[in-house]
Amino acid sequence: MSVQLAFRTTKDMNPQNDDDRENIIQRRELELQERERAIRLRELEAEIYGRDKDRDTPFYQTQKNEPAESSLKRGFKNFKKWAKFIGFVVVGFGVVYVGIQVGIWLTYALIVSVIGFIGYKMFLEKDESNSK
C-alpha cells in the first residue's frame, strides 16, 4: 500500500475526483441492484409458469373417497360372483355331456354302417365268379 500511495498523483487527491468516484460507485450499485431485481423477477416468473426444470413440484397420489358399502350390497356382489361361477360350471358340463352324447351316436352309426357294409358284401352282393 505504501508503494501505491507514493505513486498517486495530485489528480487523485482532488476532492472533485472523490465525488466523481462516489457517483460512479453509486451508479454501479444501482446497476447491480437493477440486475439483481431482473434476475429475481425472471426466477419468479419461471417458478410461476413452471419453466424451471431444476425444481420438481411435489406429486401427491390422491385417492377417491368412496362410501363404505352396505353388507347387503357386498352380499349381492358375492352372490353374483358365485352365480357366474356355478353358471360356467353347469354350462361347461352341459357342453361336455352333449359332446360325449353326439360322439357316442356317431360311433354307433359308424359301427352299424360298417357291420351293414360287411353283411352286404358277404350275403347280398352277387358273386360274379359263380354266375358264369
C-alpha positions as CSV (number, residue, x, y, z in Angstrom):
1,M,0.0,0.0,0.0
2,S,2.8,2.4,0.8
3,V,4.1,2.0,-2.8
4,Q,0.7,2.8,-4.2
5,L,0.4,5.9,-2.1
6,A,3.7,7.2,-3.2
7,F,2.8,7.0,-6.9
8,R,-0.6,8.7,-6.6
9,T,-0.9,11.9,-8.5
10,T,-2.3,15.1,-7.3
11,K,-5.2,14.4,-9.6
12,D,-6.3,11.5,-7.4
13,M,-6.1,13.7,-4.3
14,N,-8.5,16.2,-5.7
15,P,-11.8,16.3,-3.8
16,Q,-13.8,16.6,-7.0
17,N,-12.5,13.2,-8.1
18,D,-13.7,11.7,-4.9
19,D,-17.2,13.0,-5.7
20,D,-17.0,11.5,-9.2
21,R,-15.8,8.3,-7.8
22,E,-18.7,8.2,-5.3
23,N,-21.1,8.9,-8.2
24,I,-19.5,6.1,-10.2
25,I,-19.8,3.7,-7.3
26,Q,-23.4,4.7,-6.6
27,R,-24.3,4.3,-10.3
28,R,-22.7,0.8,-10.3
29,E,-24.5,-0.2,-7.2
30,L,-27.8,0.9,-8.8
31,E,-27.0,-1.1,-11.9
32,L,-26.2,-4.1,-9.8
33,Q,-29.4,-3.7,-7.9
34,E,-31.4,-3.5,-11.2
35,R,-29.7,-6.7,-12.5
36,E,-30.5,-8.5,-9.2
37,R,-34.1,-7.4,-9.5
38,A,-34.3,-8.5,-13.1
39,I,-32.8,-11.9,-12.2
40,R,-35.2,-12.4,-9.3
41,L,-38.1,-11.3,-11.5
42,R,-37.1,-14.0,-14.1
43,E,-36.8,-16.6,-11.4
44,L,-40.2,-15.8,-10.0
45,E,-41.8,-15.9,-13.5
46,A,-40.2,-19.2,-14.2
47,E,-41.4,-20.5,-10.9
48,I,-44.9,-19.3,-11.5
49,Y,-45.2,-20.5,-15.1
50,G,-43.4,-23.8,-14.5
51,R,-40.4,-23.2,-16.8
52,D,-37.9,-24.1,-14.1
53,K,-36.8,-27.6,-14.9
54,D,-34.5,-28.0,-11.9
55,R,-37.3,-27.9,-9.4
56,D,-39.9,-30.7,-9.3
57,T,-43.2,-29.9,-7.9
58,P,-44.2,-32.5,-5.3
59,F,-46.7,-35.0,-6.6
60,Y,-49.2,-36.5,-4.1
61,Q,-51.1,-39.6,-5.1
62,T,-54.8,-39.0,-4.5
63,Q,-57.5,-41.5,-3.7
64,K,-61.2,-41.3,-4.3
65,N,-63.2,-41.3,-1.1
66,E,-65.8,-43.9,-1.7
67,P,-68.5,-44.5,0.9
68,A,-68.5,-47.9,2.6
69,E,-70.6,-50.5,1.0
70,S,-73.6,-51.9,3.0
71,S,-73.5,-55.6,3.9
72,L,-76.5,-56.2,1.6
73,K,-74.6,-54.7,-1.3
74,R,-71.5,-56.8,-0.6
75,G,-73.6,-59.9,-0.2
76,F,-75.3,-59.3,-3.6
77,K,-71.9,-58.8,-5.2
78,N,-70.7,-62.1,-3.6
79,F,-73.8,-63.8,-4.8
80,K,-73.3,-62.6,-8.4
81,K,-69.7,-63.9,-8.4
82,W,-70.9,-67.3,-7.2
83,A,-73.8,-67.4,-9.6
84,K,-71.4,-66.7,-12.5
85,F,-69.0,-69.4,-11.4
86,I,-71.8,-72.0,-11.0
87,G,-73.3,-71.0,-14.4
88,F,-69.9,-71.5,-16.1
89,V,-69.5,-74.9,-14.4
90,V,-73.0,-76.0,-15.4
91,V,-72.6,-74.8,-19.0
92,G,-69.2,-76.5,-19.2
93,F,-70.6,-79.8,-18.0
94,G,-73.5,-79.4,-20.4
95,V,-71.2,-78.8,-23.4
96,V,-69.1,-81.8,-22.4
97,Y,-72.1,-84.1,-21.9
98,V,-73.7,-83.1,-25.3
99,G,-70.3,-83.6,-27.0
100,I,-70.0,-87.0,-25.5
101,Q,-73.5,-88.0,-26.5
102,V,-73.1,-86.8,-30.0
103,G,-69.8,-88.7,-30.2
104,I,-71.5,-91.9,-28.9
105,W,-74.3,-91.6,-31.5
106,L,-71.8,-91.0,-34.3
107,T,-69.8,-94.1,-33.1
108,Y,-73.0,-96.2,-33.1
109,A,-73.8,-95.0,-36.6
110,L,-70.3,-95.8,-37.8
111,I,-70.3,-99.3,-36.2
112,V,-73.8,-100.1,-37.7
113,S,-72.7,-98.8,-41.1
114,V,-69.5,-101.0,-41.1
115,I,-71.5,-104.1,-40.0
116,G,-74.1,-103.4,-42.6
117,F,-71.4,-102.9,-45.3
118,I,-69.7,-106.2,-44.3
119,G,-73.1,-108.0,-44.3
120,Y,-73.9,-106.6,-47.7
121,K,-70.6,-107.7,-49.2
122,M,-70.9,-111.1,-47.7
123,F,-74.5,-112.0,-48.3
124,L,-76.3,-109.7,-50.7
125,E,-73.7,-108.9,-53.4
126,K,-73.8,-111.2,-56.3
127,D,-70.7,-113.2,-56.8
128,E,-69.6,-112.7,-60.5
129,S,-67.4,-115.7,-60.5
130,N,-70.3,-118.1,-59.6
131,S,-72.8,-116.7,-62.1
132,K,-70.9,-117.8,-65.3
